[in-house]
Amino acid sequence: MDPHTSVEIKEAVKKVQKPVCRVCRMIRIYLLFVVPILVLLWSGIDVGLNDIDSQDLVVNIVLGVLAFQIIRRIYIDYFKRD
């Protein structure tokens, strides 16, 4: 193998394995959950819950997760100082 090619391959691998920032990772996780939910809502697929409005259910879950995240951040930032 050409020595230049092996060096180029090693450099390419190093570029791919850079650590991902915390905000980027959080955005990817949110998109992982949000995109399928939005596709299901917009496509109008019936999920078998006739008594519960699916949009209200999604909104309540999102608000619950948001409240949990805010309470968690307040606890970590103000009460759990090391």
Secondary structure, DSSP 4 states (H G I P E B T S, - for coil): --HHHHHHHHHHHHHHTPPPPHHHHHHHHHHHHHHHHHHHHHHT---S-SSS-HHHHHHHHHHHHHHHHHHHHHIIIII---
